[in-house]
Amino acid sequence: MGAVRAQDLQAMSIVWGTTKGAARDQIDRTELERRELLMMCYLSHDRYQVQGEQTTVADRHTLAVSVTRGRLTRTTSFTTVTGPSSRWYVEDVDLTHMQDFCSQR
């Protein structure tokens, strides 16, 4: 979330990924930047708080995260996975509840 707030595409490309590793090593740069810009729109925030964590299967966790921007607060889920060298990556975010964040801009 720090990379989103800082609008740092390079930092986002290191944090996001899959069991195979960082997104920047798997996705074409133009496509990756397009995805990151969309994620910035949906996840831009004034503050956030991790509400809880659930292990869904080994090496995969779901985090409930409360995100606030202005007067809007929404809770969504982040799915994290273990990649190479036991490093954790954000694999997915449920943006269903975050759509009004992006339309507010």
N, C-alpha and C positions, 0 to 999 in steps of 0.2 A: 504494500500500500504506500510505502514511502516513495518507491519509484514512480507510482502513479501520480502522487501529489507533486513530486518534483518534475513531472513530465519528462522523465528520463527513459527514452526508448531503449538505450543500451542496457540499463539496469533491469528493465522489464524483461528483456530477451534472455537474461541470465537466470531470472527467478522462475519464469514460465517454462514449462517443459513437460516431458513424459518420462516413462520408465527408461526410455532410450537416451535421455539427457536434455540439455537446454534447447529451447525452441530455436534459438539462433543457429544451432548446428543442424537443424532438421527442415527448416522452412525457408523458401526463397526470401531474400531480404525485403523486396517490395511487398510481398504478401504479409510477411511478419509485421512490417511497419503499419500496414493497413489495419491489421488485427489489433495491434497495440493502440493505435489511435482510437479505435472503437472502444476498447476496454477503458481507456482514459476517460472517454465521454461518460460511460456508465458508472465508473468507479471514482470519479473525481469527488473529493470529500473535504469536509472541515475536520472531521474526526471519525474514528472507527474504534470498535471494541470487539474482540473475540469473545463470544458468549459461551462457547462450548466446543468440545471436540469429541468426535465419535470415530472409532476404528471400524471401518466397514468390512475390510478384509486385510490380511497381512500386507504391509507396505502401502496402504491406502487409507487416508484419513479424510473425514469431512469436518470442516470447521464452520460453525454458525457465526457469522460476522455481522454486527450491526454497523451500518454506514450512515453518517449524517452529513448533509450538505444544506446549509441554511436551516429552514424549518422542516425539511424532509428527513425522516429517518426510516430506513428500510433494513430488514434483516435478510441476508442471503447466505448461500452455502458455497464454500470454496472446497474443491477436492484437491488434495495433495497426494503425491506419489513419490516413492523412493526411486531414484535413478542411479546411474553409475556412481561408484564410490560412496554409496549410502547417502547421497545428497537428496534433499527434498525439493520438489518442484510443484508449483501450482499448475495443475493440469486443466482445471475447468472451474468456472464460476457460473452459478445459475443467475442469469441476468433478467429472468422473468420479472422479478420484483423491483428491478432497478430501472425500468424503462422510462419512468417519469424524470429520473435524474438527467438522462440524456436529452429529453425533449425540453427541459427547463432552460438549457443553455441558450 
